[in-house]
């Protein structure tokens, strides 16, 4: 009897037009932002294109809020949820006290350090220029991980050129503006076809670092608990859709990445590592805090748990919803 009542309660929470704890109708039309046009940020777009938010009774617009704009757009209420790196999220969370991680799309560094074809070894990379996005950001920490793995000192053996955008790193490598850079799919395919050298694939090293996170505002979650559950359910279904319906996912991914290159899309799909249960991991968030503390010691005083709100995802997990999605699959 208790189990049946619990199921009915969860069903009531999921229906459109639900009210918040304050008795106010919750929103049904929301915006979700993403900070970069990369596969790791694609799940909300895929879920929207596949009609998964619509299944939850929600009208969702997915918009790009590039780079450092992403946390600002979230604070300002221009978006209600956002996909961004923990590197972007944590400083703004400390300043505002209102930005929080609801989940994450992986716990390891995943970029690849790629050099021009004439640079084949670590020794040949010495004294050269590495192309990155912005000072101190996640691309830089990935590059430093890779350089140290090669036995190089990132502060003395190379110099960094900051290009300002993820989309500019491959063209800079291609035109010899830089000797090496860190890339993600689909640019990795272009690099391979152009004969570039893949020096370090960080995914092979299993270095913890919290990259893409699903963020929202504490106040929004508090005022819209049922909507938050429905968004998380659609996101979790989006991950399942990505792996269980490959052809449709590739088509949607092509629209998101603005490419119809089948090989590039296959490359992007192959490299994707979305967890079925997208929890943020304290040890990975700690690695990001350690990175931030290199420039500002005050970050060392912070605890990962201060930036994670696992409750809504945990509730969805305990209900058995995620396990049922994957039941019978290997």
Backbone bond lengths (Angstrom), bond angles and torsions (degrees), N, CA, C in turn:
res aa  C-N    CA-C-N  psi(-1)  N-CA   C-N-CA  omega(-1)  CA-C   N-CA-C  phi
1 X - - - 1.459 - - 1.523 110.55 -
2 X 1.346 117.11 -45.23 1.460 120.91 178.98 1.517 111.17 -60.31
3 X 1.345 115.90 -39.90 1.466 119.91 -179.49 1.525 110.43 -63.60
4 X 1.365 116.46 -39.86 1.458 119.79 -179.50 1.519 111.07 -67.04
5 X 1.323 115.98 -41.42 1.468 119.86 177.91 1.521 110.19 -62.08
6 X 1.363 116.56 -40.59 1.461 120.78 179.21 1.511 111.56 -61.93
7 X 1.325 116.78 -41.70 1.463 120.67 179.29 1.522 111.37 -63.88
8 X 1.342 115.58 -41.86 1.459 119.48 178.82 1.518 110.39 -63.35
9 X 1.337 116.00 -40.16 1.469 120.98 179.44 1.527 110.45 -61.73
10 X 1.338 117.24 -45.61 1.460 120.33 179.11 1.523 111.03 -63.74
11 X 1.326 116.80 -36.78 1.454 120.36 178.73 1.519 110.80 -64.65
12 X 1.335 116.41 -42.68 1.455 120.03 178.71 1.513 111.93 -62.70
13 X 1.337 115.71 -35.95 1.460 119.52 179.28 1.515 111.79 -66.10
14 X 1.327 116.72 -26.30 1.462 120.06 -172.08 1.522 113.60 -90.02
15 X 1.328 118.09 -10.98 1.451 118.18 -173.07 1.514 111.20 -78.01
16 X 1.351 117.17 149.24 1.452 120.04 176.61 1.523 110.55 -60.58
17 X 1.332 115.99 152.82 1.445 120.61 178.00 1.506 113.47 81.54
18 X 1.351 118.27 10.71 1.456 120.42 178.79 1.513 109.77 -64.31
19 X 1.345 115.71 157.38 1.463 120.57 -179.85 1.510 109.71 -110.35
20 X 1.316 115.05 155.36 1.462 120.94 179.60 1.508 109.99 -81.39
21 X 1.344 115.01 177.16 1.460 120.15 179.28 1.523 111.15 -62.47
22 X 1.346 117.63 -23.73 1.457 121.67 179.85 1.535 111.89 -85.21
23 X 1.338 115.88 1.93 1.455 119.64 178.20 1.509 114.40 82.24
24 X 1.333 117.89 7.13 1.460 121.98 179.36 1.528 110.29 -93.79
25 X 1.325 117.37 143.37 1.480 119.04 175.96 1.528 110.22 -60.03
26 X 1.320 116.39 136.03 1.455 120.19 178.11 1.526 110.38 -82.20
27 X 1.337 114.56 158.26 1.465 120.17 179.16 1.527 110.31 -66.40
28 X 1.309 115.62 151.76 1.462 120.35 173.15 1.524 111.46 -125.48
29 X 1.331 116.44 -7.64 1.458 121.99 177.08 1.525 107.94 -118.34
30 X 1.330 116.63 116.84 1.461 120.79 -174.15 1.527 110.38 -135.18
31 X 1.325 114.63 168.26 1.465 121.53 175.36 1.525 107.98 -122.58
32 X 1.325 115.18 139.56 1.456 121.93 176.10 1.521 107.85 -121.56
33 X 1.322 116.10 126.51 1.452 120.89 179.91 1.519 112.22 -98.91
34 X 1.319 115.58 160.58 1.469 120.61 171.69 1.524 107.48 -140.53
35 X 1.344 115.57 143.87 1.463 120.45 -170.09 1.522 113.71 -86.59
36 X 1.331 117.93 -22.22 1.467 119.47 -175.75 1.521 110.13 -148.86
37 X 1.327 115.85 147.31 1.463 121.02 178.10 1.527 108.73 -85.33
38 X 1.329 114.67 71.53 1.463 122.18 178.19 1.524 108.04 -132.44
39 X 1.324 116.45 160.73 1.456 120.97 -174.30 1.524 111.60 -57.88
40 X 1.328 117.28 -38.62 1.462 121.14 -176.99 1.525 112.82 -61.64
41 X 1.336 118.04 -18.23 1.462 121.62 -179.40 1.526 112.42 -105.33
42 X 1.318 117.50 10.86 1.460 121.01 -167.66 1.521 115.72 -89.83
43 X 1.321 118.63 -14.02 1.465 120.13 -170.87 1.537 113.59 -60.77
44 X 1.342 121.05 -45.10 1.476 118.25 177.46 1.528 112.97 -58.94
45 X 1.329 116.76 -39.53 1.469 120.34 178.58 1.528 109.64 -63.83
46 X 1.322 116.26 -45.15 1.460 120.25 179.05 1.528 110.82 -61.12
47 X 1.344 116.33 -44.48 1.465 120.30 -179.22 1.524 111.07 -62.76
48 X 1.333 116.62 -37.24 1.465 120.20 178.46 1.522 110.70 -68.15
49 X 1.342 116.73 -46.36 1.461 120.89 -178.78 1.527 112.07 -65.12
50 X 1.318 116.30 -31.36 1.470 120.89 -179.26 1.529 112.33 -84.05
51 X 1.335 117.49 -2.43 1.466 120.68 178.14 1.514 114.42 80.23
52 X 1.330 117.54 16.06 1.463 119.77 -175.53 1.530 112.21 -74.82
53 X 1.316 117.73 -33.81 1.467 119.36 174.30 1.530 109.78 -69.39
54 X 1.307 116.35 -38.96 1.465 120.25 177.73 1.526 110.56 -60.26
55 X 1.328 116.54 -37.88 1.464 120.10 177.20 1.524 111.40 -60.40
56 X 1.332 115.83 -27.63 1.470 121.08 -179.66 1.533 111.95 -91.00
57 X 1.334 116.38 7.49 1.458 120.09 178.69 1.512 114.08 77.71
58 X 1.338 116.57 23.89 1.460 121.05 -176.41 1.523 111.33 -116.46
59 X 1.319 115.28 143.84 1.464 121.76 170.20 1.526 106.81 -102.09
60 X 1.324 116.39 117.13 1.466 120.65 -173.46 1.521 110.19 -124.38
61 X 1.319 115.21 131.34 1.454 122.22 171.72 1.523 107.32 -110.42
62 X 1.329 117.46 126.83 1.463 122.58 -179.83 1.518 107.93 -104.13
63 X 1.336 116.63 123.49 1.470 121.26 -174.18 1.524 110.26 -131.39
64 X 1.329 115.88 151.02 1.465 119.61 176.42 1.526 109.66 -86.35
65 X 1.328 114.56 130.09 1.466 122.38 175.27 1.521 105.81 -125.30
66 X 1.306 116.21 81.86 1.460 122.15 -163.32 1.525 113.69 -64.34
67 X 1.346 114.27 142.95 1.457 122.93 170.19 1.507 114.51 51.63
68 X 1.341 116.15 -131.69 1.459 121.71 -174.81 1.520 112.64 -67.18
69 X 1.346 117.42 -12.05 1.466 120.98 177.07 1.525 110.67 -69.06
70 X 1.327 117.61 -27.27 1.463 122.02 -172.16 1.525 113.11 -55.72
71 X 1.339 120.18 -53.82 1.466 118.41 -179.84 1.521 112.75 -67.60
72 X 1.335 117.21 -31.99 1.462 119.92 178.87 1.528 111.11 -65.32
73 X 1.339 116.38 -40.55 1.463 120.88 178.60 1.526 110.63 -63.88
74 X 1.320 116.41 -35.66 1.464 120.53 178.98 1.524 110.68 -68.57
75 X 1.317 117.31 -46.15 1.466 121.29 179.51 1.524 110.72 -61.97
76 X 1.326 116.13 -41.03 1.460 120.46 -177.05 1.527 113.20 -74.00
77 X 1.340 117.70 -7.78 1.456 121.01 -179.32 1.509 113.75 80.61
78 X 1.344 116.76 11.69 1.466 119.58 177.06 1.523 111.07 -70.87
79 X 1.329 116.27 -26.85 1.464 122.57 170.50 1.523 107.64 -131.50
80 X 1.328 116.29 157.27 1.462 120.83 -178.38 1.527 112.41 -100.90
81 X 1.323 116.01 -26.02 1.454 123.42 174.17 1.524 106.64 -136.60
82 X 1.325 116.53 158.89 1.458 118.55 -179.92 1.519 110.16 -154.20
83 X 1.335 115.14 145.54 1.460 121.64 171.88 1.522 107.18 -99.88
84 X 1.316 116.11 120.36 1.464 121.24 179.89 1.521 108.81 -154.82
85 X 1.322 116.17 165.06 1.458 120.26 178.05 1.518 110.33 -74.27
86 X 1.319 116.16 153.46 1.467 120.39 174.48 1.515 110.81 -62.24
87 X 1.322 117.06 -28.18 1.459 121.74 177.59 1.527 110.91 -60.06
88 X 1.332 117.28 -39.27 1.460 121.43 176.98 1.522 111.49 -77.09
89 X 1.325 116.03 -37.50 1.461 120.91 -172.36 1.529 113.20 -71.29
90 X 1.316 117.67 -45.64 1.463 120.88 -169.04 1.531 113.59 -60.50
91 X 1.335 120.26 -49.88 1.470 118.57 -179.79 1.520 113.23 -59.02
92 X 1.341 117.30 -40.05 1.457 120.94 -179.61 1.524 110.60 -71.16
93 X 1.319 117.12 -34.88 1.456 121.03 176.65 1.527 110.63 -61.68
94 X 1.330 116.35 -40.12 1.470 120.40 178.49 1.528 110.55 -65.61
95 X 1.310 116.68 -41.18 1.466 120.78 -177.99 1.524 112.17 -68.98
96 X 1.338 116.20 -43.56 1.464 119.17 -173.29 1.526 113.46 -94.52
97 X 1.337 115.83 -28.95 1.458 120.21 -175.07 1.505 113.61 72.13
98 X 1.335 117.86 5.60 1.460 120.12 -172.35 1.518 114.04 -119.68
99 X 1.345 118.14 -3.30 1.466 121.54 -177.75 1.528 108.97 -102.90
100 X 1.320 115.91 134.89 1.465 120.19 -172.13 1.525 110.28 -146.34
101 X 1.330 116.89 150.26 1.470 122.18 174.66 1.518 109.96 -86.40
102 X 1.316 116.28 128.39 1.461 121.60 172.35 1.523 111.32 -95.01
103 X 1.317 116.24 -21.29 1.457 120.40 -178.30 1.512 109.05 -174.60
104 X 1.328 115.51 -175.21 1.467 120.69 -178.93 1.520 108.97 -155.54
105 X 1.337 115.11 160.73 1.462 120.55 -175.18 1.525 112.48 -113.22
106 X 1.302 116.33 36.54 1.458 121.06 177.78 1.512 110.23 141.78
107 X 1.328 116.33 154.63 1.464 120.67 -175.46 1.528 113.65 -120.55
108 X 1.343 116.71 5.70 1.461 119.52 -176.12 1.530 111.67 -124.01
109 X 1.328 115.51 151.22 1.460 121.14 171.97 1.530 108.48 -62.57
110 X 1.331 117.11 136.58 1.468 119.22 -172.09 1.525 114.64 -129.34
111 X 1.308 119.49 -0.42 1.467 120.15 -176.68 1.528 111.71 -77.51
112 X 1.324 115.66 168.48 1.460 121.58 -178.59 1.530 109.45 -124.06
113 X 1.335 116.37 128.94 1.464 120.91 175.43 1.524 107.96 -82.87
114 X 1.336 115.61 119.26 1.464 121.78 -174.78 1.522 108.96 -125.90
115 X 1.328 115.96 133.50 1.466 120.93 -179.72 1.524 110.05 -114.68
116 X 1.308 115.84 166.38 1.446 121.43 175.34 1.530 110.03 -64.74
117 X 1.311 116.80 158.65 1.459 122.28 -171.44 1.526 113.04 -59.08
118 X 1.335 117.40 -31.41 1.463 119.71 -178.29 1.526 113.44 -79.55
119 X 1.325 117.16 -7.71 1.471 121.25 179.00 1.521 107.96 -107.22
120 X 1.317 115.44 105.20 1.464 120.53 -171.58 1.525 113.96 -108.32
121 X 1.320 118.69 -16.82 1.460 121.53 -174.97 1.521 110.33 -133.62
122 X 1.323 114.69 166.08 1.463 120.52 177.24 1.521 110.73 -60.73
123 X 1.340 116.84 -40.01 1.461 120.66 -178.63 1.534 110.75 -61.53
124 X 1.327 116.22 -37.59 1.464 120.22 -179.54 1.534 112.53 -73.57
125 X 1.319 115.87 -15.53 1.469 120.17 178.39 1.535 111.96 -84.21
126 X 1.320 117.11 -17.19 1.465 120.94 -179.17 1.526 111.14 -58.77
127 X 1.326 114.95 136.99 1.457 120.93 178.48 1.515 114.28 79.55
128 X 1.323 117.18 0.45 1.458 120.76 -176.07 1.536 111.51 -94.67
129 X 1.344 115.10 172.72 1.465 122.59 -178.25 1.528 109.80 -100.78
130 X 1.331 115.40 130.53 1.468 122.36 176.16 1.522 108.18 -105.11
131 X 1.319 116.88 128.68 1.465 121.28 179.22 1.521 111.42 -87.69
132 X 1.341 116.51 130.49 1.468 122.82 179.96 1.526 109.51 -134.33
133 X 1.339 115.84 178.93 1.466 119.66 178.96 1.529 111.45 -84.98
134 X 1.346 115.97 -73.56 1.455 121.37 -175.80 1.517 109.97 -134.40
135 X 1.335 117.53 153.70 1.478 120.14 179.94 1.519 112.45 -56.64
136 X 1.337 115.33 129.38 1.454 121.27 172.78 1.504 116.27 76.77
137 X 1.340 119.52 3.41 1.459 119.66 -174.60 1.524 111.71 -84.72
138 X 1.340 115.67 -171.86 1.464 120.45 -175.20 1.525 112.40 -65.10
139 X 1.346 118.17 -33.06 1.461 118.28 177.84 1.526 110.74 -65.50
140 X 1.324 116.72 -35.95 1.459 119.31 178.75 1.530 111.50 -66.91
141 X 1.333 116.88 -43.86 1.469 118.11 -179.55 1.527 110.12 -65.35
142 X 1.339 117.38 -35.79 1.472 119.97 175.58 1.520 110.61 -63.18
143 X 1.317 117.29 -43.07 1.461 120.77 178.29 1.521 110.94 -62.79
144 X 1.305 117.03 -40.82 1.467 120.27 179.83 1.528 111.35 -66.75
145 X 1.336 117.30 -39.52 1.468 120.60 174.53 1.526 109.63 -55.81
146 X 1.339 115.24 -48.07 1.465 120.72 -176.03 1.526 111.52 -66.74
147 X 1.324 117.04 -43.07 1.467 120.61 -179.37 1.519 111.16 -63.67
148 X 1.312 117.04 -42.21 1.474 119.82 178.33 1.526 110.83 -64.55
149 X 1.341 116.65 -36.25 1.461 119.90 176.71 1.523 110.79 -61.53
150 X 1.328 116.79 -31.96 1.463 121.35 178.36 1.529 112.43 -82.12
151 X 1.321 116.86 -3.04 1.454 120.28 -178.94 1.519 113.91 86.46
152 X 1.327 117.16 15.66 1.457 121.37 -179.85 1.529 110.99 -101.36
153 X 1.320 115.77 151.30 1.459 121.96 174.70 1.528 107.41 -93.03
154 X 1.348 118.24 114.23 1.465 119.43 -176.08 1.524 114.23 -65.68
155 X 1.334 116.89 -15.88 1.459 120.20 -179.18 1.531 112.62 -92.40
156 X 1.329 117.21 -23.68 1.464 119.90 -174.73 1.520 114.16 -116.37
157 X 1.325 116.74 -31.26 1.473 119.37 -171.49 1.526 114.23 -89.12
158 X 1.340 117.73 -18.58 1.469 121.28 -179.65 1.529 108.21 -139.10
159 X 1.323 115.69 170.09 1.466 120.75 171.57 1.522 108.23 -124.71
160 X 1.328 116.03 153.48 1.455 121.57 -177.72 1.530 110.75 -107.70
161 X 1.334 115.42 138.98 1.455 122.14 172.83 1.523 107.27 -117.02
162 X 1.333 116.34 121.08 1.462 120.88 -176.30 1.525 109.87 -92.37
163 X 1.334 115.01 120.73 1.461 121.81 -171.81 1.522 113.01 -97.76
164 X 1.337 117.23 -17.96 1.458 121.46 173.69 1.507 116.58 92.36
165 X 1.328 118.61 -16.54 1.462 120.49 -175.89 1.516 110.58 -151.58
166 X 1.321 116.03 143.33 1.461 122.44 176.99 1.530 111.43 -60.33
167 X 1.348 115.94 -35.39 1.465 120.91 -177.28 1.532 112.99 -69.98
168 X 1.340 117.28 -16.45 1.467 120.49 -176.25 1.523 113.66 -92.94
169 X 1.321 117.47 -7.79 1.468 118.86 -173.55 1.525 111.94 -73.19
170 X 1.330 117.75 -42.37 1.466 119.15 177.64 1.525 111.98 -65.33
171 X 1.336 120.29 -47.17 1.470 118.53 176.73 1.524 113.25 -58.14
172 X 1.340 117.33 -34.80 1.462 119.86 178.97 1.524 111.38 -65.95
173 X 1.328 116.55 -37.71 1.467 120.58 177.12 1.526 110.05 -70.06
174 X 1.305 115.96 -43.31 1.468 121.67 -177.23 1.528 111.92 -62.68
175 X 1.326 117.34 -36.37 1.465 121.69 -176.90 1.526 113.11 -94.60
176 X 1.335 116.67 9.27 1.463 122.94 177.30 1.529 113.87 67.75
177 X 1.320 116.10 19.74 1.468 119.21 174.33 1.519 109.76 -69.19
178 X 1.338 116.52 -30.93 1.466 122.56 175.62 1.518 108.59 -129.34
179 X 1.326 115.22 158.75 1.466 120.24 179.61 1.514 112.27 -88.03
180 X 1.336 115.48 -24.91 1.467 120.18 -178.67 1.524 108.24 -158.14
181 X 1.317 115.26 162.70 1.457 121.26 175.92 1.520 108.64 -159.60
182 X 1.327 116.93 173.70 1.458 120.49 174.50 1.532 107.97 -106.94
183 X 1.328 115.66 130.04 1.454 121.08 -175.30 1.516 111.80 -126.57
184 X 1.326 114.74 158.88 1.454 123.61 172.44 1.529 107.60 -124.61
185 X 1.341 117.68 162.35 1.455 119.26 174.20 1.533 109.84 -60.17
186 X 1.339 118.68 148.60 1.468 127.09 5.89 1.532 114.20 -87.75
187 X 1.339 117.60 -0.11 1.469 119.16 -177.81 1.523 112.61 -64.54
188 X 1.337 117.10 -24.53 1.456 119.35 177.35 1.528 111.84 -60.82
189 X 1.335 116.64 -35.25 1.466 119.62 178.39 1.529 110.42 -65.98
190 X 1.322 116.97 -43.90 1.456 120.62 179.30 1.523 110.42 -61.12
191 X 1.324 115.85 -39.21 1.462 120.21 178.53 1.528 111.12 -65.29
192 X 1.312 116.78 -42.14 1.464 120.74 -179.58 1.525 110.56 -64.45
193 X 1.330 116.31 -43.60 1.464 120.27 -179.30 1.528 112.09 -67.80
194 X 1.333 116.10 -24.25 1.466 119.94 179.49 1.524 112.59 -89.46
195 X 1.334 116.77 2.59 1.460 120.72 176.63 1.518 114.59 80.72
196 X 1.333 117.49 19.25 1.459 119.93 177.06 1.524 110.05 -71.03
197 X 1.329 115.87 160.72 1.466 121.05 -179.19 1.525 111.25 -98.55
198 X 1.329 116.08 129.21 1.460 122.52 177.85 1.532 107.09 -91.51
199 X 1.325 115.57 100.31 1.468 120.17 -173.75 1.521 112.43 -80.60
200 X 1.338 117.49 -45.26 1.467 121.01 -178.76 1.523 109.22 -144.78
201 X 1.333 116.82 122.85 1.461 122.32 170.45 1.526 106.52 -98.49
202 X 1.327 116.00 105.65 1.461 119.86 -174.13 1.525 112.97 -64.00
203 X 1.319 117.63 -24.19 1.466 119.82 178.36 1.527 111.14 -60.09
204 X 1.338 116.77 -28.60 1.471 120.55 179.72 1.528 112.63 -73.22
205 X 1.332 116.31 -20.32 1.468 120.09 -173.41 1.519 113.41 -91.25
206 X 1.329 117.73 -12.78 1.473 122.37 179.35 1.528 111.51 52.44
207 X 1.327 115.79 51.38 1.461 121.44 176.61 1.523 108.32 -90.58
208 X 1.321 116.77 118.81 1.457 119.69 -178.41 1.531 110.86 -68.49
209 X 1.329 114.88 132.35 1.463 121.71 175.28 1.523 106.74 -168.10
210 X 1.337 116.79 121.35 1.465 118.96 -175.32 1.519 110.88 -76.42
211 X 1.316 115.29 109.60 1.450 120.61 179.17 1.513 111.29 -91.07
212 X 1.332 117.11 -109.90 1.465 122.08 -174.10 1.520 111.89 -67.13
213 X 1.320 115.96 128.82 1.459 121.40 177.85 1.524 109.74 -125.74
214 X 1.318 115.69 156.04 1.459 121.70 170.03 1.521 106.82 -97.65
215 X 1.328 116.54 116.63 1.462 121.35 -174.11 1.527 111.03 -117.70
216 X 1.316 114.49 155.30 1.455 121.03 172.13 1.529 107.76 -151.08
217 X 1.322 116.14 -171.04 1.457 121.44 175.97 1.522 109.48 -101.70
218 X 1.318 116.73 139.65 1.467 120.33 177.42 1.530 110.23 -55.17
219 X 1.323 115.97 -42.63 1.463 120.35 -177.78 1.524 111.04 -64.76
220 X 1.327 117.21 -36.91 1.466 120.51 179.71 1.528 110.20 -67.90
221 X 1.323 116.92 -43.98 1.466 120.93 179.03 1.527 110.42 -61.45
222 X 1.343 115.32 -41.84 1.467 119.86 179.65 1.522 111.37 -63.39
223 X 1.341 117.15 -41.39 1.461 120.81 -176.28 1.521 113.06 -84.05
224 X 1.331 116.96 -16.22 1.471 120.93 -176.82 1.529 111.08 -134.30
225 X 1.330 118.10 57.82 1.474 119.44 -175.63 1.523 113.18 -65.14
226 X 1.328 117.54 -36.66 1.466 119.54 -178.77 1.517 111.15 -72.25
227 X 1.321 116.34 -40.91 1.457 120.42 176.31 1.525 110.15 -61.08
228 X 1.320 116.60 -41.70 1.468 120.39 179.30 1.519 110.79 -59.61
229 X 1.318 117.14 -41.29 1.470 120.33 178.08 1.531 110.41 -63.01
230 X 1.312 115.98 -41.49 1.455 119.92 -178.31 1.525 111.48 -67.40
231 X 1.326 116.80 -38.62 1.464 120.40 176.06 1.523 110.20 -62.82
232 X 1.321 117.16 -46.31 1.466 120.71 179.44 1.525 111.12 -62.19
233 X 1.329 116.37 -38.75 1.463 119.08 178.95 1.530 110.20 -62.64
234 X 1.338 116.93 -42.07 1.466 120.15 178.57 1.522 111.32 -66.47
235 X 1.337 117.14 -38.66 1.476 120.90 178.27 1.520 110.46 -63.48
236 X 1.324 117.04 -46.01 1.465 121.36 178.80 1.525 110.32 -62.34
237 X 1.315 116.42 -40.78 1.468 120.12 176.28 1.523 110.60 -65.63
238 X 1.335 116.67 -32.51 1.458 120.61 177.62 1.516 112.20 -62.67
239 X 1.333 116.66 -41.55 1.463 120.58 176.75 1.521 110.15 -63.37
240 X 1.328 116.60 -43.31 1.461 120.83 178.86 1.531 110.60 -63.55
241 X 1.325 117.08 -42.02 1.468 122.49 178.02 1.525 109.74 -60.11
242 X 1.320 117.33 -43.11 1.463 122.35 -178.40 1.527 111.12 -55.03
243 X 1.320 116.39 -42.82 1.468 120.00 -176.17 1.527 114.01 -89.87
244 X 1.317 117.35 -25.27 1.470 119.01 -175.84 1.523 113.12 -94.91
245 X 1.336 117.98 -16.58 1.470 121.38 -178.32 1.527 108.21 -132.59
246 X 1.309 113.98 73.05 1.458 120.94 -170.48 1.522 113.14 -61.16
247 X 1.318 119.08 -48.72 1.457 121.35 -174.53 1.528 111.27 -60.95
248 X 1.329 116.25 -45.09 1.465 119.09 177.77 1.526 110.81 -65.28
249 X 1.324 116.43 -37.79 1.466 120.39 179.86 1.522 110.75 -65.38
250 X 1.308 117.93 -40.29 1.464 121.28 178.23 1.527 111.06 -63.59
251 X 1.323 116.42 -39.47 1.458 119.95 178.05 1.532 110.85 -62.27
252 X 1.336 116.14 -45.34 1.469 120.57 -179.96 1.519 110.53 -68.38
253 X 1.325 116.12 -39.14 1.465 120.54 178.93 1.527 110.62 -62.23
254 X 1.326 116.56 -35.94 1.455 120.51 177.29 1.514 111.84 -61.17
255 X 1.332 116.85 -40.48 1.463 120.63 177.32 1.527 110.38 -66.73
256 X 1.314 116.43 -40.63 1.476 120.42 -178.01 1.526 110.86 -66.38
257 X 1.327 116.53 -43.27 1.463 120.98 -177.50 1.530 112.64 -87.88
258 X 1.328 115.67 -2.61 1.472 121.53 179.37 1.523 112.03 57.80
259 X 1.338 115.18 47.92 1.459 119.95 175.90 1.523 109.72 -145.65
260 X 1.327 115.64 146.26 1.465 120.14 173.10 1.525 110.72 -113.35
261 X 1.337 116.36 15.43 1.458 121.63 178.46 1.528 109.11 -74.14
262 X 1.326 116.43 108.89 1.460 121.07 -174.57 1.526 112.09 -61.12
263 X 1.330 116.91 -39.03 1.463 119.81 179.96 1.529 111.29 -66.38
264 X 1.328 115.99 -40.46 1.461 119.97 179.27 1.523 110.69 -63.88
265 X 1.313 116.77 -40.01 1.461 120.56 179.41 1.520 111.06 -67.97
266 X 1.321 117.37 -39.05 1.464 120.43 175.78 1.529 110.24 -62.08
267 X 1.329 116.15 -39.68 1.460 120.83 178.22 1.530 110.35 -61.73
268 X 1.331 115.83 -46.45 1.454 120.87 179.89 1.525 111.03 -62.15
269 X 1.315 115.96 -41.75 1.465 120.86 -178.81 1.527 110.65 -66.06
270 X 1.313 116.48 -41.20 1.461 121.09 -177.26 1.534 111.77 -66.21
271 X 1.325 117.00 -34.80 1.451 121.10 -177.64 1.529 113.07 -80.97
272 X 1.332 117.50 -17.08 1.466 120.42 -175.45 1.522 110.95 -64.74
273 X 1.328 115.80 137.78 1.467 121.56 -179.89 1.524 109.33 -135.53
274 X 1.340 116.20 71.12 1.458 120.57 179.89 1.532 110.31 -88.48
275 X 1.323 118.95 127.00 1.467 119.74 177.37 1.533 111.13 -76.90
276 X 1.319 118.48 141.27 1.467 120.35 177.65 1.533 112.37 -58.87
277 X 1.331 115.52 -35.01 1.466 120.99 177.84 1.529 107.10 -113.95
278 X 1.326 117.15 95.40 1.469 120.50 -168.48 1.531 114.35 -80.61
279 X 1.317 115.42 65.14 1.462 120.12 176.53 1.529 110.81 -78.51
280 X 1.318 116.50 143.51 1.465 120.69 166.07 1.521 107.48 -74.02
281 X 1.332 117.27 142.06 1.461 122.87 -174.50 1.520 110.04 -109.88
282 X 1.326 116.66 126.09 1.465 120.05 -175.38 1.526 111.96 -59.63
283 X 1.318 117.89 -39.80 1.465 119.82 -178.54 1.528 110.98 -65.84
284 X 1.343 117.62 -35.56 1.459 120.99 178.03 1.532 110.77 -72.19
285 X 1.325 116.55 -37.85 1.469 120.21 176.04 1.527 109.76 -66.23
286 X 1.326 116.94 -36.24 1.463 120.03 177.01 1.524 110.75 -62.02
287 X 1.319 116.98 -38.69 1.470 120.01 177.65 1.523 110.79 -61.82
288 X 1.331 116.59 -37.59 1.468 119.98 177.04 1.521 110.72 -68.27
289 X 1.328 117.14 -40.00 1.469 120.65 175.83 1.527 110.80 -61.07
290 X 1.325 116.43 -41.10 1.470 120.33 177.90 1.525 110.68 -60.33
291 X 1.330 115.80 -40.96 1.464 121.28 178.07 1.531 110.12 -62.07
292 X 1.327 117.12 -48.65 1.456 121.19 180.00 1.527 111.77 -63.40
293 X 1.337 116.07 -34.06 1.468 120.29 -178.78 1.523 112.88 -68.92
294 X 1.329 117.40 -17.44 1.460 119.98 177.21 1.530 111.20 -64.33
295 X 1.324 116.52 -28.24 1.463 121.01 179.51 1.521 112.46 -102.90
296 X 1.314 117.00 -23.50 1.465 121.12 -179.89 1.523 108.21 -145.51
297 X 1.325 116.52 107.80 1.471 122.19 -173.85 1.522 112.89 -61.04
298 X 1.320 117.87 -19.30 1.460 119.83 -179.20 1.526 112.84 -63.93
299 X 1.329 116.71 -25.28 1.469 119.06 177.98 1.525 111.58 -66.14
300 X 1.323 117.72 -24.59 1.467 121.57 -179.80 1.519 111.66 -65.89
301 X 1.313 117.78 -19.30 1.457 121.72 -178.78 1.528 112.52 -84.35
302 X 1.313 117.15 -8.89 1.460 121.47 -175.93 1.524 111.87 -89.36
303 X 1.324 115.51 153.10 1.464 121.92 179.02 1.527 110.00 -110.22
304 X 1.328 117.91 140.74 1.474 120.36 -179.28 1.524 113.69 -54.39
305 X 1.321 117.09 -37.41 1.469 120.22 -176.87 1.522 112.33 -61.53
306 X 1.338 117.28 -23.00 1.467 120.57 179.17 1.521 112.62 -65.96
307 X 1.323 116.85 -17.17 1.466 120.69 -173.79 1.528 112.87 -112.58
308 X 1.316 117.57 4.71 1.475 121.72 -175.49 1.525 110.03 -121.91
309 X 1.323 116.51 131.92 1.461 122.62 171.35 1.530 107.52 -117.53
310 X 1.341 117.19 91.65 1.464 119.77 -175.51 1.527 113.97 -83.32
311 X 1.346 117.86 -7.51 1.458 121.03 -171.23 1.510 115.82 -53.99
312 X 1.339 119.64 -54.72 1.475 118.98 -177.62 1.525 113.93 -61.10
313 X 1.338 117.66 -40.68 1.466 119.42 178.47 1.521 110.63 -69.33
314 X 1.324 117.35 -39.21 1.467 120.93 177.90 1.524 111.04 -61.30
315 X 1.321 115.78 -40.01 1.464 120.03 178.74 1.525 110.70 -63.31
316 X 1.334 115.73 -43.25 1.465 120.19 177.85 1.520 110.55 -63.31
317 X 1.325 116.19 -40.86 1.455 121.90 179.47 1.531 110.72 -63.80
318 X 1.337 116.99 -47.02 1.470 120.81 -178.61 1.526 112.20 -63.92
319 X 1.321 116.81 -26.76 1.468 119.28 179.35 1.526 112.48 -69.42
320 X 1.350 116.51 -14.32 1.456 121.30 -179.02 1.519 113.48 88.49
321 X 1.336 116.90 1.37 1.466 120.93 -175.91 1.525 112.04 -58.88
322 X 1.337 117.30 -46.21 1.464 120.44 -176.38 1.523 110.64 -69.20
323 X 1.310 116.85 -42.23 1.472 120.19 179.20 1.531 110.76 -61.93
324 X 1.329 116.72 -37.30 1.463 119.12 179.39 1.521 111.26 -67.02
325 X 1.334 117.33 -34.33 1.461 119.98 178.04 1.535 111.44 -58.21
326 X 1.330 115.46 -39.49 1.455 120.63 -173.94 1.534 113.13 -100.05
327 X 1.312 116.87 6.32 1.464 120.51 -179.15 1.526 110.46 -58.75
328 X 1.330 115.96 131.29 1.449 120.78 178.06 1.511 114.65 84.72
329 X 1.360 117.56 -4.23 1.449 120.04 178.21 1.510 109.74 -97.23
330 X 1.333 115.11 147.68 1.457 120.82 179.06 1.513 109.35 -79.76
